[in-house]
Amino acid sequence: MFSCALLHGDFFHLFINMFVLYSFGQAVEYYYKLAFGSAADILYVLLYITSVAAANTSTLFKYKNNVSYTSVGASGAVSAVVFTSILFNPYAKIYLYGIIGLPGILLGIAYLIYSYYMSNKSSDNINHEAHFYGAVYGILFSVVFKPMLIVHFLMQLLRLN
Protein backbone atom coordinates (compact mmCIF):
# COMPACT_ATOMS: atom_id res chain seq x y z
CA MET A 1 0.00 0.00 0.00
CA PHE A 2 2.81 2.45 0.77
CA SER A 3 5.98 1.17 -0.87
CA CYS A 4 4.61 1.86 -4.35
CA ALA A 5 4.91 5.59 -3.64
CA LEU A 6 8.66 5.17 -3.17
CA LEU A 7 9.16 3.41 -6.50
CA HIS A 8 8.82 4.92 -9.96
CA GLY A 9 8.91 3.53 -13.47
CA ASP A 10 11.83 5.72 -14.51
CA PHE A 11 13.60 8.98 -13.67
CA PHE A 12 11.15 11.08 -15.71
CA HIS A 13 8.21 9.62 -13.75
CA LEU A 14 9.94 10.45 -10.48
CA PHE A 15 10.91 13.94 -11.71
CA ILE A 16 7.36 14.83 -12.79
CA ASN A 17 5.85 13.62 -9.52
CA MET A 18 8.38 15.51 -7.41
CA PHE A 19 8.15 18.67 -9.53
CA VAL A 20 4.35 18.74 -9.22
CA LEU A 21 4.54 17.90 -5.51
CA TYR A 22 7.04 20.71 -4.93
CA SER A 23 5.03 23.22 -6.97
CA PHE A 24 1.63 22.52 -5.44
CA GLY A 25 2.98 21.47 -2.06
CA GLN A 26 4.25 24.97 -1.39
CA ALA A 27 0.78 26.39 -2.04
CA VAL A 28 -0.89 23.77 0.16
CA GLU A 29 1.57 24.41 2.98
CA TYR A 30 0.71 28.12 2.77
CA TYR A 31 -3.05 27.48 2.69
CA TYR A 32 -2.79 24.97 5.54
CA LYS A 33 -0.92 27.49 7.71
CA LEU A 34 -3.74 29.97 7.15
CA ALA A 35 -6.47 27.41 7.81
CA PHE A 36 -4.96 25.21 10.52
CA GLY A 37 -2.28 27.31 12.20
CA SER A 38 0.26 25.34 14.21
CA ALA A 39 -1.24 22.00 13.13
CA ALA A 40 -0.51 22.74 9.46
CA ASP A 41 2.76 20.83 9.16
CA ILE A 42 1.40 17.70 10.82
CA LEU A 43 -1.77 17.80 8.72
CA TYR A 44 0.23 18.24 5.52
CA VAL A 45 2.35 15.17 6.27
CA LEU A 46 -0.81 13.24 7.22
CA LEU A 47 -2.47 14.34 3.98
CA TYR A 48 0.39 13.00 1.91
CA ILE A 49 0.90 9.71 3.75
CA THR A 50 -2.77 8.80 4.08
CA SER A 51 -3.47 9.78 0.48
CA VAL A 52 -1.02 7.12 -0.69
CA ALA A 53 -3.21 4.49 0.98
CA ALA A 54 -6.48 6.13 -0.04
CA ALA A 55 -5.41 6.37 -3.67
CA ASN A 56 -4.42 2.71 -3.79
CA THR A 57 -7.22 1.07 -1.79
CA SER A 58 -9.55 0.42 -4.72
CA THR A 59 -6.64 -0.93 -6.78
CA LEU A 60 -5.70 -3.27 -3.95
CA PHE A 61 -9.18 -4.77 -3.83
CA LYS A 62 -9.52 -4.88 -7.60
CA TYR A 63 -6.21 -6.67 -8.20
CA LYS A 64 -5.66 -8.51 -4.91
CA ASN A 65 -5.68 -11.90 -6.64
CA ASN A 66 -3.58 -10.82 -9.62
CA VAL A 67 0.00 -11.51 -8.57
CA SER A 68 1.39 -10.05 -11.79
CA TYR A 69 -0.23 -6.62 -11.30
CA THR A 70 2.15 -3.83 -10.32
CA SER A 71 1.61 -0.19 -9.57
CA VAL A 72 4.39 2.27 -8.87
CA GLY A 73 4.60 5.97 -8.22
CA ALA A 74 3.37 8.66 -5.91
CA SER A 75 0.90 10.10 -8.41
CA GLY A 76 -2.16 9.36 -6.28
CA ALA A 77 -0.71 11.25 -3.33
CA VAL A 78 0.50 14.04 -5.60
CA SER A 79 -3.02 14.29 -7.04
CA ALA A 80 -4.32 14.72 -3.50
CA VAL A 81 -1.98 17.69 -2.99
CA VAL A 82 -2.95 19.24 -6.34
CA PHE A 83 -6.66 18.98 -5.59
CA THR A 84 -6.18 20.32 -2.08
CA SER A 85 -4.65 23.37 -3.73
CA ILE A 86 -7.63 23.64 -6.07
CA LEU A 87 -9.99 23.41 -3.09
CA PHE A 88 -8.38 26.47 -1.52
CA ASN A 89 -8.00 28.49 -4.71
CA PRO A 90 -10.00 27.07 -7.64
CA TYR A 91 -9.19 29.90 -10.04
CA ALA A 92 -5.43 29.86 -9.50
CA LYS A 93 -3.77 29.35 -12.86
CA ILE A 94 -2.12 26.07 -13.67
CA TYR A 95 0.31 26.44 -16.53
CA LEU A 96 0.58 23.76 -19.17
CA TYR A 97 4.07 23.61 -20.62
CA GLY A 98 4.82 26.77 -18.67
CA ILE A 99 2.89 28.86 -21.21
CA ILE A 100 -0.84 28.18 -21.24
CA GLY A 101 -2.45 29.27 -17.95
CA LEU A 102 -5.87 27.79 -17.18
CA PRO A 103 -7.93 27.93 -13.98
CA GLY A 104 -7.20 24.98 -11.73
CA ILE A 105 -10.87 24.11 -11.40
CA LEU A 106 -11.20 23.57 -15.16
CA LEU A 107 -8.09 21.44 -15.40
CA GLY A 108 -9.13 19.59 -12.24
CA ILE A 109 -12.51 18.65 -13.68
CA ALA A 110 -10.91 17.61 -16.97
CA TYR A 111 -8.34 15.54 -15.05
CA LEU A 112 -11.03 13.75 -13.04
CA ILE A 113 -13.04 12.95 -16.18
CA TYR A 114 -9.92 11.75 -17.98
CA SER A 115 -8.76 9.63 -15.03
CA TYR A 116 -12.20 8.06 -14.64
CA TYR A 117 -12.46 7.32 -18.35
CA MET A 118 -8.96 5.87 -18.58
CA SER A 119 -9.37 3.75 -15.44
CA ASN A 120 -12.43 2.13 -17.01
CA LYS A 121 -10.68 1.70 -20.36
CA SER A 122 -7.58 0.03 -18.82
CA SER A 123 -5.56 0.35 -22.02
CA ASP A 124 -2.20 1.40 -20.59
CA ASN A 125 0.01 0.65 -17.62
CA ILE A 126 -0.97 3.74 -15.66
CA ASN A 127 -3.02 3.47 -12.47
CA HIS A 128 -5.56 6.15 -13.38
CA GLU A 129 -7.77 4.91 -10.56
CA ALA A 130 -5.12 6.00 -8.04
CA HIS A 131 -5.01 9.45 -9.65
CA PHE A 132 -8.78 9.77 -9.42
CA TYR A 133 -9.16 8.56 -5.83
CA GLY A 134 -6.11 10.49 -4.67
CA ALA A 135 -7.62 13.70 -6.06
CA VAL A 136 -10.97 13.09 -4.38
CA TYR A 137 -9.27 12.16 -1.12
CA GLY A 138 -7.22 15.36 -1.12
CA ILE A 139 -10.42 17.38 -1.06
CA LEU A 140 -12.16 15.19 1.53
CA PHE A 141 -9.16 15.14 3.87
CA SER A 142 -9.09 18.91 4.22
CA VAL A 143 -12.87 19.22 4.50
CA VAL A 144 -12.98 16.67 7.32
CA PHE A 145 -10.63 18.85 9.39
CA LYS A 146 -12.30 22.12 8.40
CA PRO A 147 -15.84 21.71 7.02
CA MET A 148 -16.11 25.46 6.34
CA LEU A 149 -13.73 24.90 3.43
CA ILE A 150 -16.77 23.79 1.42
CA VAL A 151 -18.33 27.21 1.93
CA HIS A 152 -15.01 28.89 1.13
CA PHE A 153 -14.70 26.82 -2.07
CA LEU A 154 -18.24 27.61 -3.20
CA MET A 155 -17.76 31.31 -2.47
CA GLN A 156 -14.57 31.23 -4.53
CA LEU A 157 -16.39 29.53 -7.40
CA LEU A 158 -19.15 32.14 -7.28
CA ARG A 159 -16.55 34.87 -6.71
CA LEU A 160 -18.30 36.13 -3.58
CA ASN A 161 -15.16 36.86 -1.57
Backbone hydrogen bonds, N-H to C=O, Kabsch-Sander energy under -0.5 kcal/mol:
donor,donor_aa,acceptor,acceptor_aa,energy
5,A,2,F,-1.4
6,L,3,S,-1.6
7,L,3,S,-0.6
7,L,4,C,-0.8
14,L,10,D,-2.0
15,F,11,F,-3.1
16,I,12,F,-2.8
17,N,13,H,-2.1
18,M,14,L,-2.6
19,F,15,F,-2.8
20,V,16,I,-2.6
21,L,17,N,-2.5
22,Y,18,M,-2.6
23,S,19,F,-2.5
24,F,20,V,-2.7
25,G,21,L,-2.4
26,Q,22,Y,-1.5
27,A,23,S,-0.8
28,V,24,F,-2.5
29,E,25,G,-2.7
30,Y,26,Q,-2.0
31,Y,27,A,-2.8
32,Y,28,V,-3.0
33,K,29,E,-2.1
34,L,30,Y,-1.8
35,A,31,Y,-2.4
36,F,32,Y,-3.6
37,G,32,Y,-0.5
37,G,33,K,-1.2
39,A,36,F,-1.7
40,A,37,G,-1.8
43,L,39,A,-2.6
44,Y,40,A,-2.4
45,V,41,D,-2.1
46,L,42,I,-2.6
47,L,43,L,-2.8
48,Y,44,Y,-2.3
49,I,45,V,-2.7
50,T,46,L,-2.6
51,S,47,L,-1.7
52,V,48,Y,-1.2
52,V,49,I,-0.5
53,A,49,I,-1.1
54,A,50,T,-2.6
55,A,51,S,-2.5
56,N,52,V,-1.2
57,T,53,A,-1.1
58,S,54,A,-0.5
60,L,56,N,-2.4
61,F,57,T,-2.1
62,K,58,S,-2.3
63,Y,59,T,-2.6
64,K,60,L,-0.6
66,N,63,Y,-1.9
67,V,65,N,-0.9
69,Y,66,N,-1.5
73,G,4,C,-3.1
73,G,7,L,-1.3
78,V,74,A,-2.6
79,S,75,S,-2.6
80,A,76,G,-1.5
81,V,77,A,-1.7
82,V,78,V,-2.5
83,F,79,S,-2.6
84,T,80,A,-1.7
85,S,81,V,-2.0
86,I,82,V,-1.9
87,L,83,F,-2.0
88,F,84,T,-1.7
89,N,85,S,-2.1
92,A,89,N,-1.6
94,I,102,L,-3.1
96,L,94,I,-0.6
96,L,100,I,-3.0
97,Y,95,Y,-0.5
98,G,95,Y,-0.5
99,I,96,L,-2.1
100,I,96,L,-2.0
101,G,99,I,-0.8
102,L,94,I,-2.4
102,L,100,I,-0.6
104,G,92,A,-2.4
105,I,90,P,-2.7
106,L,103,P,-0.7
107,L,103,P,-1.9
108,G,104,G,-3.0
109,I,105,I,-2.2
110,A,106,L,-2.3
111,Y,107,L,-2.6
112,L,108,G,-2.4
113,I,109,I,-2.4
114,Y,110,A,-2.7
115,S,111,Y,-2.9
116,Y,112,L,-2.5
117,Y,113,I,-2.7
118,M,114,Y,-3.0
119,S,115,S,-2.1
120,N,116,Y,-1.6
121,K,117,Y,-1.7
122,S,118,M,-2.3
128,H,126,I,-1.9
130,A,127,N,-0.6
131,H,127,N,-1.3
132,F,128,H,-2.5
133,Y,129,E,-2.8
134,G,130,A,-2.2
135,A,131,H,-2.1
136,V,132,F,-2.2
137,Y,133,Y,-2.4
138,G,134,G,-2.2
139,I,135,A,-1.3
140,L,136,V,-2.3
141,F,137,Y,-3.1
142,S,138,G,-1.3
143,V,139,I,-2.0
144,V,140,L,-2.4
145,F,141,F,-1.3
146,K,142,S,-1.5
149,L,146,K,-2.3
150,I,147,P,-1.9
151,V,147,P,-0.5
152,H,148,M,-2.4
153,F,149,L,-2.8
154,L,150,I,-2.6
155,M,151,V,-2.7
156,Q,152,H,-2.2
157,L,153,F,-2.5
158,L,154,L,-2.3
159,R,156,Q,-0.7
160,L,155,M,-3.0
161,N,155,M,-0.5
